[in-house]
Amino acid sequence: MKSLLIKDTTKEEREQIVAESLGNINGSCDGCASGLADMYQDYVEGRRELKEINMSFRRGYVSGDEGPQKKECGF
């Protein structure tokens, strides 16, 4: 497998990597997939590696275990 690092790829290759990874983003009906393409624009432009982008995305994720506890409904 070829390296995906910015230093080892051209902008065109990075565009193709993102497009192939995300699949058909134009076919989505909820509009959220286009936001994924925007999220990876820094990689395409050569500003941030994929690992950095993915780590920043995960940092904002909150699992259900960390949220408020469900209380009894009284039934």
LINURPE-V455456 format. One line per field, one symbol per residue. ss: DSSP state (A for helix, B for strand, O for the rest). psi: psi as a letter, one per 40 degrees, with the letter a starting at -180 (. if undefined). burial: + if it has 9 or more other ideal C-beta (glycine too) atoms within 8 Angstrom, else -. A space follows every 50 residues. Layout:
ss = ???
psi = ???
burial = ???
This chain:
ss = OOOOOAAAOOAAAAAAAAAAAAOOAAAOOOOOAAAAAAAOAAAAAOOOOA AAAAAAAAAOOOOAAAOOOOOOOOO
psi = hiieideeiidddddddddddeageeeieeeddddddddeddddefdiid dddddddddehhiddeaihhiiee.
burial = --------+-+--++-++---+--+--+----++-++--+--++------ --+---+------------------
